[in-house]
Amino acid sequence: MNSRLKSLLEILFVSTKLGLTSFGGPVAHLGYFHEVYIRRKKWMDEKSYADLVALSQFLPGPASSQVGIGIGVMRAGILGGIVAFIGFTLPSVIALILFALLLQGLDTGEAGWIHGLKIVAVVVVAHAILGMAKNLTPDLKRKTIALFALVGTLLWQSILTQVVVVCTSALLGYLLYKQHTKSDEESIQFPITRKVGIVCLTLFFGLLILLPILKEITASHWVAMFDSFYRSGSLVFGGGHVVLPLLERELVPTGWISEEAFLAGYGVTQAVPGPLFTFAAYLGAIMYGWQGGLVATIAIFLPAFLLILGTLPFWDTLRRNPKIKGAFMGINAAVVGILISAFYHPIWTSSILTSIDFALAAILFSMLMFWKLPPWIIVVCGAIGGILLTFIESNIF
């Protein structure tokens, strides 16, 4: 067996083991990666790992998945990155597609636990947005950009509005922060040529522009689905939880999936290991069977894959260029506003219907925010709380 094949098999084995055991979200995943890839396997030194984590935070998409891809690339080139991604992602994809196929035969319309999961969604997304706002809008200028994005996307709810808001915010960030400086950082070399990076970045932006056009021209359900998941994966900063409002806005109002089925899958996604973006596998399977699950998974992860491969060769230049950093600072702030808009409608407006709902949300939020309980406990308590609320309301009214 040649050394390259041996390296790929080793990456597949180690990443699959992580995919089967990594619970707790992106921050926990980065801890698991550090323990296995850095401390035990020594596939990368501490400084290189820290740089890779910094890059993943700089880009939209699932941070932990991008770090895993990057480690695979450093170990065995682009093929190593693909293998690392497959190993870490496939276990939860299979589990969620199977759950979706089982759920299709069940009636979830009036289930109390579904209402509880709606309230859990409010809590988890609110918690994620608060964390993002603290990190991405720390000053008045970025808070103002976020407010602009919030108002714009609330008043004009369309795909074009999001694109215009993001582009405008990038320009504002460029103008406001072009003199932004930070202490110099040591350089790092990645085994990808700039030519490959340019191809990947061209594909990323090309698909972002062309997919909505193809969607209108072809009227194909598959193209429309791929576009929705690809665009959602392209706009998310801060991890899997914050993709929820974007996906719900894309899929529920269009009738592709019911709100009850959407939230049932979200609850189960909290209970499986691996990246939260695999929620797309469940959604795609509900819509178009197991084939839809695979297509949705590819669509939502493809932006992250193209971006990490595209920016690795240019990372040193990007992080030292204040104008580029300023544009990204504006985009990051805008994404906070876009997510708050989607959080209000449809998540809040469809979930918090009574004062009792708000009380349950407050309890669950305190459990997550102040008591620091893991998300899966919040999901279980929310489902139980939803059943109790349904029982109480049916007996009162």
Stockholm file with secondary structure:
# STOCKHOLM 1.0

chainA/1-397         MNSRLKSLLEILFVSTKLGLTSFGGPVAHLGYFHEVYIRRKKWMDEKSYADLVALSQFLPGPASSQVGIGIGVMRAGILGGIVAFIGFTLPSVIALILFALLLQGLDTGEAGWIHGLKIVAVVVVAHAILGMAKNLTPDLKRKTIALFALVGTLLWQSILTQVVVVCTSALLGYLLYKQHTKSDEESIQFPITRKVGIVCLTLFFGLLILLPILKEITASHWVAMFDSFYRSGSLVFGGGHVVLPLLERELVPTGWISEEAFLAGYGVTQAVPGPLFTFAAYLGAIMYGWQGGLVATIAIFLPAFLLILGTLPFWDTLRRNPKIKGAFMGINAAVVGILISAFYHPIWTSSILTSIDFALAAILFSMLMFWKLPPWIIVVCGAIGGILLTFIESNIF
#=GR chainA/1-397 SS CCHHHHHHHHHHHHHHHHHHHCCSCHHHHHHHHIIIIIIISCCSCHHHHHHHHHHHHHSSSCHHHHHHHHHHHHHHHHHHHHHHHHHHHHHHHHHHHHHHHHHTTSCCTTCHHHHHHHHHHHHHHHHHHHHHHHHHCCSHHHHHHHHHHHHHHHHSCSHHHHHHHHHHHHHHHHHHHTTCCCCCCCCCCCSSCHHHHHHHHHHHHHHHHHHHHHHHHHCCHHHHHHHHHHHHHHHCCSCGGGHHHHHHHHHTTTTSSCHHHHHHHHHHHHHSSSCGGGHHHHHHHHHHHHHHHHHHHHHHHHHHHHHHHHHGGGHHHHHHCHHHHHHHHHHHHHHHHHHHHHIIIIIIHHHCCSHHHHHHHHHHHHHHHTSCCCHHHHHHHHHHHHHHHHHHHHHHC
#=GC SS_cons         CCHHHHHHHHHHHHHHHHHHHCCSCHHHHHHHHIIIIIIISCCSCHHHHHHHHHHHHHSSSCHHHHHHHHHHHHHHHHHHHHHHHHHHHHHHHHHHHHHHHHHTTSCCTTCHHHHHHHHHHHHHHHHHHHHHHHHHCCSHHHHHHHHHHHHHHHHSCSHHHHHHHHHHHHHHHHHHHTTCCCCCCCCCCCSSCHHHHHHHHHHHHHHHHHHHHHHHHHCCHHHHHHHHHHHHHHHCCSCGGGHHHHHHHHHTTTTSSCHHHHHHHHHHHHHSSSCGGGHHHHHHHHHHHHHHHHHHHHHHHHHHHHHHHHHGGGHHHHHHCHHHHHHHHHHHHHHHHHHHHHIIIIIIHHHCCSHHHHHHHHHHHHHHHTSCCCHHHHHHHHHHHHHHHHHHHHHHC
//
